[in-house]
């Protein structure tokens, strides 16, 4: 038998799953254009290294929070 905490936890998990599903369905994929999306150095990948990827994601996350 579920108590109030179990039901609240289930509802929270459901809401989280739905939010993730929505983002994945509506997120525009990032495409490579021949240069790193962060530092713009020539690259065959979207980012030239993990640091550039992390900087790019951090900056985009912060800009979404400020809007």
VENKACOR-V793234 format. One record per pair of residues at least 6 apart in sequence whose C-alpha atoms are under 7 Angstrom apart, sorted by sequence separation. I is the first residue (numbers start at 1). J is the second residue. D is the distance in Angstrom with one decimal. If there is no record, write none. Layout:
I:J:D  I:J:D
This chain:
35:41:5.3  36:42:6.3  47:53:5.7  35:42:4.2  36:43:5.5  34:42:6.0  35:43:4.5  34:43:5.4  35:44:6.7  36:45:6.9  37:46:5.9  38:47:6.7  34:44:5.3  36:46:5.3  37:47:5.9  35:46:6.9  36:47:4.4  36:48:5.5  32:45:6.0  39:52:6.9  32:46:4.6  38:52:5.6  31:46:6.7  38:53:7.0  38:56:5.5
